[in-house]
Amino acid sequence: VAIDPARIAVSGFSDGATYALSIGTANPQLFSTVIALSPGPAFTNTYNKQQRVFISHGKNDQVLPYSNTRGIVTRLRSKGMPIQFEDFDGRHEIPDEIRDKSIRFFLNRPSAS
């Protein structure tokens, strides 16, 4: 089956976000877009400046530390990857606004704000 990689994303929340971030950035030829909502520590040695990455995290997350995500964002940006990072005043959750922003990001549409 012919699949257009430009229309494929990998996404997840919590441990799923950690996995999406790790496998997605390691395989930019398969996933043009990575969406990680409240990830834990993710590991990658692949940095593709063409790949689109959306990361969000609640500042008061009681499950996975917000500080880990700040570190991930800093590391990816230092390698030249364009990252859209959305933090929010919340816990280990996906607020409606963040969900909507991540979907618009995937569809490559500007925010409605």
C-alpha positions in Angstrom: 0.0 0.0 0.0 1.4 3.4 -0.9 1.5 5.6 2.2 2.4 9.3 2.2 4.8 9.8 5.2 3.9 13.5 5.3 0.4 12.4 6.5 1.6 10.1 9.2 2.2 11.1 12.8 2.9 9.2 16.0 1.3 10.5 19.2 0.8 9.5 22.8 0.1 10.5 26.3 2.2 9.8 29.4 4.2 6.6 28.8 2.7 6.5 25.3 4.2 10.0 24.7 7.6 8.8 25.9 7.3 6.0 23.4 6.0 8.2 20.6 8.9 10.7 21.1 11.5 8.0 21.2 10.3 5.9 18.3 9.1 8.9 16.3 12.4 10.9 16.4 14.4 7.8 15.8 12.4 7.2 12.6 11.8 10.5 10.8 11.5 8.7 7.5 8.3 7.0 8.9 6.8 9.9 10.9 6.8 13.5 9.7 5.1 14.6 12.9 5.6 13.6 16.5 3.1 14.6 19.2 4.1 13.9 22.8 1.6 14.9 25.6 3.2 14.7 29.0 6.2 12.5 28.2 8.7 10.9 30.5 12.4 10.7 29.8 12.8 10.0 26.1 16.0 8.9 24.3 17.1 9.6 20.8 20.2 10.0 18.8 18.5 11.1 15.7 17.8 14.8 15.1 16.0 15.7 11.9 15.4 19.4 11.4 12.6 18.6 8.9 10.5 16.7 11.4 7.7 18.5 13.2 7.5 17.9 17.0 4.7 19.0 19.4 5.3 18.6 23.1 3.0 19.6 26.0 3.2 19.1 29.7 1.4 20.3 32.9 3.5 22.4 35.2 2.0 20.6 38.2 2.2 17.0 36.9 2.4 14.6 39.8 3.2 11.5 37.7 5.9 12.5 35.3 8.0 15.6 36.2 7.6 18.7 34.1 11.4 19.4 34.5 12.2 16.3 32.4 10.1 17.6 29.5 11.8 21.0 29.7 15.1 19.1 29.4 13.9 17.2 26.4 12.7 20.4 24.7 16.0 22.1 25.4 18.0 19.2 24.0 16.0 18.9 20.8 16.1 22.6 20.2 19.9 22.7 20.8 20.2 20.2 17.9 18.2 22.6 15.6 14.9 20.8 15.7 11.8 23.1 15.6 9.7 22.2 18.6 6.3 23.6 19.5 6.2 23.3 23.3 3.0 24.1 25.1 3.1 24.0 28.9 0.0 24.6 31.0 -1.1 25.1 34.6 -2.3 21.6 35.2 -1.5 18.1 36.3 -1.1 14.8 34.4 -3.9 15.5 31.9 -4.7 16.6 28.4 -6.7 19.8 28.6 -9.1 20.4 25.7 -7.1 23.4 24.5 -3.9 21.3 24.3 -5.7 18.5 22.5 -7.0 21.0 20.0 -3.6 22.6 19.5 -2.0 19.2 18.9 -4.6 18.3 16.3 -4.2 21.7 14.5 -0.4 21.2 14.7 -0.8 17.8 12.9 -3.1 19.3 10.3 -0.6 22.2 10.0 -3.2 24.8 10.7 -2.5 27.9 12.8 -4.0 28.2 16.3 -7.4 29.8 16.6 -6.3 32.2 19.4 
